[in-house]
Amino acid sequence: MKALITAGGRATRLRPITYTINKHLIPLANKPMIFYAIEKLADVGVKEIGISVNPGEEEIQKTVGDGSKWGVKIAYIEQKGGPLGIAHVVNNAKDFLGDEPFIFYLGDNIILGNLKRFVEKFEREKLNCVLALAKVKDPQRFGVPEVRDGRIVRVDEKPSEPKSDYAVTGIYVYDKSFFEAFTHIKPSARGEYEISDIHTWLIENGKSVGYEEITGWWKDTGKPEDLLEGNQLLLGEMAEASREGADIDPTAVIQGKVAIGAGTVVGPKVLIRGPVAIGENCKIENSYIGPYTAIGKGVEIYNTEIEHSIIFDDVDIDCSTRIVDSLIGMNATVTSAHATLPLGHKLIVGDNAVVEI
């Protein structure tokens, strides 16, 4: 079985972070988001993965490579025709996928557990399609199934009045019936080929559409608060807390599960309370790092408290204050307003930034 991962789009809701980095490369628990999708697919035996990318994309290819790291072969498929919807992304990869069943995985989805039971259900019940469902508080943001007597009877895309509190998550298993369905659907009012219309067509035309509910957690990382929650969930599941190669002052206090990269120096007057992931070659002094914080490589932190935040690579923080629920992008500098004259808050704020003072 092959697989297709989405890694395109513009991620406008995550600007300004996504002005300079592809959303799917944003680090969660100090690992690019798309790596989790590749790992899930490799775990169920997928050997060939196509990654759908924007025209001209280069960073995904540089970061992910040929797939040998995971024992898979990766092909890159440029999206043609512009942003025409999720269903169009799959149809654009038709030559790569061929006539065999495949897994379709939205690259910005994070789930607990593996994909084995979705594939097994698809094969055991000889289905044309399996959808992964999850209960959500805001189903109007997603494709929503209408379920009667244990069967899906239709799927509506972002309905104003949802027929259930389930969302169709970004994990699907299909056979070649997908491509038959695509030839029969038309763009929606927003000009996109909706994946929900594919599912409704399959149901209405006698195809076998099953579903499995995700029993653990699932996160669609579409907004900054979703990224922070996804980071929190992944840190909570962190299996390793290695500190090999780190230089930790004997007076520093480290509590709980804390991973610290090689070359990182943790100085005196530091309290780190896990789960926390700290990258390589960082320097931390006179600071508190609180739970659910991921700190990238080459970061320097002095005289600061940080909690429930994602700090990208090569950030410099020395601000004598407390930072919470924050995303701080690569190479950013955060300093104290009291360090220079005149006193006050000096801001260089780009488009779509969020600042609380």
C-alpha positions as CSV (number, residue, x, y, z in Angstrom):
1,M,0.0,0.0,0.0
2,K,1.4,3.4,-1.0
3,A,0.6,6.7,0.9
4,L,0.2,10.3,0.1
5,I,1.0,13.1,2.6
6,T,0.0,16.8,2.1
7,A,2.7,19.4,2.7
8,G,1.5,22.3,0.6
9,G,-0.8,25.2,1.3
10,R,0.0,28.6,2.7
11,A,-1.1,28.3,6.4
12,T,-2.3,31.8,6.6
13,R,-3.7,31.3,10.1
14,L,-0.2,30.6,11.4
15,R,1.4,33.8,10.0
16,P,3.9,35.4,10.6
17,I,5.6,32.1,11.5
18,T,4.7,30.6,8.1
19,Y,6.1,33.5,6.1
20,T,9.5,32.0,6.5
21,I,8.9,28.3,7.2
22,N,6.6,25.7,5.7
23,K,3.9,24.8,8.3
24,H,4.8,21.1,8.0
25,L,8.4,21.8,9.1
26,I,7.3,23.6,12.3
27,P,8.9,21.7,15.2
28,L,6.6,20.0,17.7
29,A,8.5,18.4,20.6
30,N,11.7,19.4,18.7
31,K,10.8,17.4,15.6
32,P,9.4,18.7,12.3
33,M,5.7,18.1,12.2
34,I,5.7,16.1,9.0
35,F,8.1,13.5,10.5
36,Y,5.3,12.2,12.7
37,A,3.2,11.4,9.6
38,I,6.1,9.6,7.9
39,E,6.7,7.6,11.1
40,K,3.1,6.5,11.4
41,L,3.0,5.4,7.8
42,A,6.4,3.5,8.0
43,D,5.1,1.8,11.2
44,V,2.3,0.1,9.2
45,G,4.6,-1.1,6.5
46,V,4.2,1.5,3.8
47,K,7.3,1.6,1.6
48,E,6.4,4.3,-0.9
49,I,5.2,7.7,0.1
50,G,4.3,10.7,-2.1
51,I,4.5,14.1,-0.6
52,S,2.4,16.8,-2.2
53,V,4.2,20.2,-2.2
54,N,3.7,23.7,-3.5
55,P,5.3,24.5,-6.8
56,G,8.9,25.6,-6.3
57,E,9.1,24.1,-2.8
58,E,12.6,23.2,-1.7
59,E,12.8,23.2,2.1
60,I,10.6,20.1,2.5
61,Q,12.9,18.1,0.2
62,K,16.0,19.3,2.0
63,T,14.6,18.4,5.4
64,V,12.9,15.1,4.7
65,G,15.2,13.7,2.0
66,D,14.7,10.5,0.1
67,G,13.0,8.6,3.0
68,S,15.9,6.3,3.8
69,K,15.9,7.6,7.4
70,W,12.6,5.7,7.9
71,G,13.2,2.8,5.5
72,V,10.8,4.2,2.9
73,K,11.1,5.7,-0.6
74,I,9.7,9.3,-0.9
75,A,8.6,11.0,-4.1
76,Y,7.7,14.7,-4.3
77,I,4.6,15.7,-6.3
78,E,4.1,19.4,-7.1
79,Q,0.5,20.5,-6.9
80,K,-0.7,21.8,-10.2
81,G,-3.5,24.3,-10.9
82,G,-3.3,26.2,-7.6
83,P,-5.2,25.6,-4.4
84,L,-8.2,23.6,-5.6
85,G,-9.0,21.6,-2.6
86,I,-7.9,18.4,-0.8
87,A,-9.6,16.1,-3.2
88,H,-7.7,17.7,-6.1
89,V,-4.4,17.1,-4.2
90,V,-5.2,13.3,-4.4
91,N,-6.2,13.4,-8.0
92,N,-3.1,15.3,-8.8
93,A,-1.1,12.3,-7.5
94,K,-3.1,9.7,-9.5
95,D,-0.1,8.7,-11.6
96,F,2.0,8.0,-8.5
97,L,-0.8,6.2,-6.6
98,G,-2.0,4.0,-9.5
99,D,-4.8,1.5,-9.1
100,E,-3.8,0.1,-5.7
101,P,-5.3,1.0,-2.3
102,F,-3.6,3.9,-0.5
103,I,-3.5,5.9,2.7
104,F,-4.0,9.6,2.5
105,Y,-2.6,11.6,5.4
106,L,-2.9,15.3,5.9
107,G,0.6,16.3,7.1
108,D,-0.5,18.7,9.7
109,N,-2.5,16.1,11.7
110,I,-1.0,14.6,14.9
111,I,-2.5,11.4,16.5
112,L,-1.8,9.1,19.3
113,G,-1.3,5.4,18.4
114,N,-0.8,3.8,15.0
115,L,-2.7,3.4,11.8
116,K,-2.9,-0.4,11.9
117,R,-6.5,-0.8,12.9
118,F,-7.7,1.6,10.1
119,V,-5.8,-0.5,7.5
120,E,-7.0,-3.8,9.0
121,K,-10.6,-2.6,8.9
122,F,-10.3,-1.6,5.3
123,E,-8.9,-5.0,4.3
124,R,-11.0,-7.2,6.6
125,E,-14.3,-5.7,5.5
126,K,-13.2,-5.2,1.9
127,L,-14.2,-1.5,2.0
128,N,-13.7,1.2,-0.7
129,C,-13.0,3.8,2.0
130,V,-12.3,4.1,5.7
131,L,-12.5,7.4,7.5
132,A,-10.9,8.2,10.8
133,L,-13.4,10.1,13.0
134,A,-12.8,12.1,16.2
135,K,-15.2,13.8,18.6
136,V,-14.6,17.6,18.7
137,K,-16.1,20.7,20.3
138,D,-16.2,22.7,17.1
139,P,-17.3,20.3,14.3
140,Q,-18.2,23.2,12.0
141,R,-14.5,23.6,11.3
142,F,-14.3,20.2,9.7
143,G,-15.9,17.7,7.4
144,V,-18.8,16.3,9.5
145,P,-20.4,12.8,9.0
146,E,-24.1,12.2,9.5
147,V,-24.2,8.8,11.1
148,R,-27.4,6.6,11.2
149,D,-27.6,3.1,12.8
150,G,-23.8,2.9,12.8
151,R,-23.4,3.9,9.2
152,I,-22.2,7.1,7.6
153,V,-25.0,8.4,5.2
154,R,-23.3,11.6,4.1
155,V,-20.5,14.0,4.9
156,D,-20.8,17.8,4.9
157,E,-17.8,20.1,4.6
158,K,-17.7,22.8,7.4
159,P,-21.5,22.9,7.9
160,S,-23.1,25.7,9.8
161,E,-25.4,23.2,11.5
162,P,-23.4,20.0,12.0
163,K,-25.3,16.7,12.0
164,S,-23.0,15.2,14.6
165,D,-20.1,16.1,17.0
166,Y,-17.7,14.1,14.9
167,A,-15.0,15.4,12.6
168,V,-13.5,13.5,9.7
169,T,-9.8,13.7,10.6
170,G,-7.0,14.0,8.1
171,I,-6.4,10.2,7.8
172,Y,-8.1,8.2,5.1
173,V,-7.8,4.8,3.4
174,Y,-9.1,4.5,-0.2
175,D,-9.1,2.2,-3.2
176,K,-9.2,3.4,-6.8
177,S,-12.9,4.3,-6.4
178,F,-11.6,7.6,-5.2
179,F,-10.7,8.6,-8.8
180,E,-14.1,7.5,-10.2
181,A,-15.7,9.7,-7.6
182,F,-13.5,12.6,-8.5
183,T,-14.7,12.6,-12.1
184,H,-18.3,13.2,-10.8
185,I,-17.8,16.0,-8.3
186,K,-17.7,19.8,-9.0
187,P,-16.0,22.6,-7.2
188,S,-17.9,23.9,-4.2
189,A,-19.0,27.5,-3.6
190,R,-15.5,28.3,-2.4
191,G,-14.0,27.0,-5.6
192,E,-12.5,23.8,-4.2
193,Y,-13.0,20.1,-4.9
194,E,-14.1,19.0,-1.4
195,I,-13.0,15.7,0.1
196,S,-16.4,15.5,1.7
197,D,-18.1,15.5,-1.7
198,I,-15.9,12.4,-2.6
199,H,-17.2,10.6,0.5
200,T,-20.9,11.5,-0.1
201,W,-20.6,10.4,-3.8
202,L,-19.1,7.1,-2.7
203,I,-21.9,6.5,-0.2
204,E,-24.7,7.5,-2.6
205,N,-23.3,5.3,-5.4
206,G,-23.2,2.1,-3.4
207,K,-19.6,2.0,-2.4
208,S,-18.6,0.7,1.0
209,V,-17.5,3.5,3.3
210,G,-16.6,2.6,6.9
211,Y,-15.1,4.4,9.8
212,E,-13.1,4.0,12.9
213,E,-13.1,6.4,15.8
214,I,-9.8,7.7,17.1
215,T,-9.9,6.7,20.8
216,G,-6.8,8.6,21.8
217,W,-6.0,12.2,21.0
218,W,-6.0,13.8,17.6
219,K,-4.9,17.3,16.7
220,D,-5.3,19.3,13.6
221,T,-2.7,22.0,13.9
222,G,-4.4,24.8,12.0
223,K,-4.0,27.6,14.6
224,P,-1.2,28.8,17.0
225,E,-3.1,27.4,20.0
226,D,-3.4,24.0,18.2
227,L,0.4,23.9,17.7
228,L,0.9,24.5,21.4
229,E,-1.6,21.8,22.3
230,G,0.0,19.4,19.8
231,N,3.4,20.2,21.3
232,Q,2.0,19.5,24.8
233,L,0.4,16.2,23.8
234,L,3.6,15.0,22.1
235,L,5.8,16.0,25.0
236,G,3.5,14.2,27.3
237,E,4.1,11.0,25.3
238,M,7.9,11.6,25.1
239,A,9.5,8.2,25.6
240,E,13.2,9.3,25.9
241,A,14.7,11.9,28.2
242,S,18.4,11.7,27.3
243,R,20.9,14.2,28.6
244,E,24.0,12.6,27.1
245,G,26.6,15.1,26.2
246,A,24.9,18.0,28.1
247,D,26.8,20.0,30.7
248,I,24.5,20.4,33.7
249,D,25.6,22.5,36.7
250,P,25.3,20.5,40.0
251,T,23.1,23.2,41.5
252,A,20.5,23.1,38.7
253,V,17.3,21.4,39.5
254,I,15.7,19.1,36.9
255,Q,12.3,17.5,37.7
256,G,10.3,15.1,35.6
257,K,11.0,14.0,32.0
258,V,13.5,16.4,30.5
259,A,15.4,15.7,27.3
260,I,18.6,17.9,26.9
261,G,20.7,17.8,23.7
262,A,24.4,17.4,23.4
263,G,26.5,20.5,23.9
264,T,23.8,22.3,25.9
265,V,25.0,24.0,29.0
266,V,22.6,24.3,31.9
267,G,24.1,26.8,34.4
268,P,23.4,27.7,38.0
269,K,20.1,28.9,39.3
270,V,18.1,26.9,36.8
271,L,14.9,25.0,37.4
272,I,13.5,22.8,34.6
273,R,10.2,21.1,35.3
274,G,9.2,18.5,32.6
275,P,8.0,17.4,30.3
276,V,10.5,19.6,28.4
277,A,12.7,19.1,25.3
278,I,15.8,21.1,24.9
279,G,17.9,20.9,21.7
280,E,21.6,20.8,21.2
281,N,24.1,23.6,21.9
282,C,21.8,25.8,24.0
283,K,22.8,27.8,27.1
284,I,20.4,28.4,30.0
285,E,21.2,30.4,33.1
286,N,19.3,31.9,36.0
287,S,16.0,30.8,34.4
288,Y,12.9,28.6,34.9
289,I,11.7,26.3,32.1
290,G,8.3,25.0,32.8
291,P,6.2,22.0,31.6
292,Y,5.3,21.5,27.9
293,T,8.1,23.7,26.5
294,A,10.1,22.7,23.5
295,I,13.4,24.6,22.9
296,G,15.2,24.3,19.6
297,K,19.0,24.2,18.8
298,G,21.4,27.0,19.6
299,V,19.0,28.9,22.0
300,E,20.3,31.1,24.8
301,I,18.0,31.9,27.7
302,Y,19.0,34.1,30.7
303,N,16.9,35.5,33.6
304,T,13.6,34.4,32.1
305,E,10.7,32.1,33.0
306,I,9.2,30.1,30.1
307,E,6.3,27.7,30.1
308,H,4.0,26.0,27.6
309,S,5.8,27.4,24.6
310,I,7.6,26.5,21.4
311,I,11.0,28.2,21.0
312,F,12.6,27.8,17.5
313,D,16.3,27.5,16.7
314,D,18.9,30.2,17.5
315,V,16.6,32.4,19.7
316,D,18.1,34.7,22.2
317,I,16.0,35.5,25.3
318,D,17.0,37.7,28.3
319,C,14.0,39.6,29.5
320,S,13.6,39.2,33.2
321,T,9.9,38.3,32.8
322,R,7.6,35.3,32.3
323,I,6.7,34.0,28.9
324,V,3.8,31.6,28.5
325,D,1.7,30.1,25.6
326,S,4.1,31.5,23.0
327,L,5.6,30.7,19.7
328,I,9.0,32.4,19.2
329,G,10.3,32.0,15.6
330,M,13.8,31.3,14.4
331,N,16.6,33.8,15.2
332,A,14.3,36.0,17.3
333,T,15.6,38.2,20.1
334,V,13.6,38.9,23.3
335,T,15.1,41.4,25.7
336,S,14.1,43.4,28.7
337,A,12.5,46.9,28.2
338,H,14.6,48.0,31.2
339,A,17.9,47.1,29.5
340,T,18.0,50.3,27.4
341,L,16.9,53.9,27.5
342,P,14.4,55.4,27.2
343,L,12.3,53.0,29.2
344,G,9.4,51.5,27.4
345,H,8.5,48.6,25.1
346,K,10.4,48.7,21.8
347,L,8.5,46.7,19.1
348,I,9.2,45.7,15.5
349,V,6.0,43.9,14.7
350,G,5.3,42.3,11.4
351,D,2.1,41.4,9.6
352,N,-0.3,39.1,11.5
353,A,1.7,39.3,14.7
354,V,0.1,38.9,18.2
355,V,1.6,40.9,21.1
356,E,0.4,41.1,24.7
357,I,2.0,43.8,26.9
